[in-house]
Amino acid sequence: MTRGSRSRFRAVRSSTFLATAHPRGGPKARFFLAFGFSPAAPEAMTEALIGHLIGERSAVRTDVVHGRRRLIAEGPLATPDGREPRVRTVWQYTAAGTGRRLVTAVSLTR
């Protein structure tokens, strides 16, 4: 199992993780905003999410859901304010199997 390099990731729409008005994603957005992420600088969230998977501090396992292979990473997430909350990110391999796409990111603090 390979975590991949930064060049293998499809564009991460991290701004969707920072939308407080989203009916289901609002609580998740408030969680990430509390650690210094900002809709005005979505690239910081993008880099942190990719780093969460390819860095050495997260435990990564594979799973197959509906016939698609996924990577699940759990561990600390680097944040703009310096704290490192524990989160789970789920990444799905692209149809060609050469790239990865972010499915979700959730807090493990509950």
Secondary structure, DSSP 8 states (H G I E B T S, - for coil): -----GGGB----GGGGG-TT-TTTHHHHHHHHTTT--TT-HHHHHHHHHHHHHSSSSEEEEEEETTEEEEEEEEE---TTS---EEEEEEEE-TTSS-EEEEEEEE---
